[in-house]
Amino acid sequence: MIQNKKIFITGGAGFIGSTLIGKLIEHNQIVAYDNLARNALQSKAWKDHANLQLVVGDVLDYDKLAQAMADADIVVHCAAIAGIDTVVKNPVATMRVNMVGSANVLEAASKLEHCDRVVCFSTSEVFGTTAFRSSELDKTSIGQVGEARWTYAVSKLAEEHLAIAYFQHQWLPVAVVRPFNVYGPGQVGEGALRTFIQRALKNETITINGDGTQIRAWCFVDDMVRGTLLCMEHPKAIGESFNIGNQRAITTIYGLANTVIRVLNSKSKIEFVYKDYADVELRIPNVAKARDLIGFESEVDLDEGIRRTADFYRKQ
């Protein structure tokens, strides 16, 4: 259990960052550094906790970032531009924030007098269009140049290489997580499951991009946070990248929509719309490395995760 640490979290007001804060806030001092483009923290019970300091800032502002990071024991870098629609609209900003911003975080962390750990968030997108039970040692594969969708994956892969380089050449104690389709209460921005659940609760039509045969493995946010916490303190996490996902919670997008309708006893109909961007057809992780090295296993199945997420949005 992490206690009595000063923890600096970029993207601390985001979906995963704000959920992570909830697990740490009672026994640690937290600095959440965020530009508040997406604010999930505002719906959290701990948003005004005495142990939490929110610094509004941009990861592209090195001086402000380094100043806010001063004296941190642990750095967690969640901040990024993400979400297909956002990325496609802003490929230049995506590359700048995710690459230059990550370089700023790692450089500032390397200047700390004392640093227990730096955890960087990569993405399952580094495996490209098809990833079946992909392990961390599998080759990464990026789509064609000029397809805006892949700027996110390229920028995250660059961050991952840089993070491991800081470990290998400057002994910065880095660990990297690759989230696989994370969902749950408080999700902000884009997300198929969030949208499906919100529409199902209102019995509104659920829209699927493409033919719905795309296959995903869905990871509940509490499982993602547990994987992150393990990477923040387990000695075997240093210098490693980990797939964090639920390889049992697998379904097509069409199957997902039907599951949401069934679990929530909804009257929603399903319709399909044409998609004009590249998509990932298959994405299922192999999480054996995370299990064997740091003891991570997903615990929340898809039905339970949908119920918990729906409960949150009902209360909203």
C-alpha positions, -999 to +999 in steps of 0.1 A: +000+000+000+014+034-010+015+058+020+030+091+030+041+100-006+038+131-027+023+119-059+022+140-090-005+130-116-007+146-151-042+144-164-053+141-128-087+155-136-092+129-164-112+097-162-085+073-151-064+099-133-093+111-111-103+075-103-067+067-093-066+097-070-096+082-051-075+052-042-045+072-029-060+104-014-064+093+022-028+084+029-008+106+004-004+142-008-016+144-044-009+171-070-033+168-100-019+187-130-044+192-158-057+217-183-093+207-175-102+201-212-120+171-198-130+172-161-140+140-144-126+151-111-156+175-106-179+146-101-157+128-075-164+129-038-127+137-031-125+167-054-121+191-024-101+167-002-074+184+020-047+161+006-054+172-030-040+201-049-052+209-084-028+228-106-043+240-139-016+237-165-004+222-198+022+195-202+036+216-231+046+243-205+078+227-192+086+254-165+052+253-149+051+215-151+086+211-135+076+236-108+044+217-100+063+184-099+089+196-074+095+172-045+073+145-060+081+109-049+060+093-076+050+106-110+020+092-130+017+106-166-019+101-177-023+134-197-028+130-234-051+139-263-072+108-269-104+095-285-108+088-322-129+118-331-107+142-311-075+128-326-087+128-362-097+165-358-064+175-342-036+153-354-009+181-349-021+188-314-022+151-307+014+146-317+026+177-299+009+170-266+015+133-265+052+134-277+065+168-265+044+168-234+056+133-225+092+144-231+087+173-207+073+150-180+102+125-183+128+153-184+113+170-153+111+137-135+147+130-143+157+162-125+139+153-092+162+148-063+144+117-053+120+097-074+105+063-065+087+057-098+074+072-130+044+055-146+036+064-182+004+056-200+008+042-235-020+025-254-032-008-269-033+011-302+005+005-306-005-030-318-022-016-349-054-028-366-052-064-355-040-076-320-050-111-310-038-120-275-008-097-281+020-098-256+043-070-247+071-085-268+050-086-300+059-062-327+041-029-327+024-020-359+011+014-370-012+022-399-003+042-430+012+076-429-014+103-435-042+084-418-049+108-388-062+079-367-027+066-362-011+098-350-023+088-315-007+054-316+026+068-331+028+095-304+022+070-276+047+046-290+073+074-291+065+082-255+069+045-246+103+043-263+114+075-246+103+063-212+123+031-215+153+050-228+152+072-197+153+040-177+181+024-197+204+054-200+195+076-170+183+049-145+149+067-141+126+041-125+100+040-152+071+016-158+047+018-188+010+007-189-009-001-221-046+002-213-071-019-233-105-003-238-111+011-203-146+021-192-165+028-161-181+054-138-171+090-145-158+084-180-155+117-199-150+123-236-154+095-261-161+059-253-184+033-269-195+017-237-202+050-220-223+061-249-241+027-252-250+027-215-262+063-214-284+057-244-297+024-231-308+040-199-330+064-219-342+036-243-326+056-271-313+041-304-277+028-300-256+037-331-227+015-342-200+027-365-194+001-393-209-034-393-203-041-355-179-070-361-150-052-345-138-072-315-126-057-282-117-068-247-132-044-221-115-034-189-133-019-160-116+013-146-111-002-111-091-030-127-071-005-147-063+015-115-052-016-097-028-024-125-015+012-123-011+010-085+010-022-089+032-005-115+037+024-090+052+003-063+061-032-074+099-036-078+096-058-109+076-032-128+107-009-133+119-008-169+089-028-182+058-022-203+025-040-193-007-048-211-035-039-186-068-053-197-094-080-193-088-108-217-120-126-207-144-097-213-144-101-251-172-092-275-179-077-309-192-041-308-226-054-319-225-080-291-215-053-267-246-032-276-268-063-271-252-070-238-258-035-225-295-037-236-299-071-219-281-062-186-300-029-183-333-043-195-334-016-221-358-011-250-331+005-272-328-004-308-295-007-327-286+009-360-255+009-381-238+040-397-210+042-422-176+051-407-150+070-428-119+065-406-096+035-401-106+012-373-091-016-352-108-048-361-094-070-333-079-061-300-074-086-273-045-085-248-023-112-234-019-101-197+004-130-186+034-107-181+014-084-158+001-115-139+035-132-135+056-102-128+034-079-107+004-100-098-022-082-119-055-099-129-088-083-139-116-090-115-147-072-128-166-091-156-185-072-183-220-076-169-209-064-135-190-035-150-220-024-171-242-025-140-218-004-119-213+021-147-251+024-152-256+030-115-233+059-117-250+075-146-285+069-131-274+090-100-261+117-123 
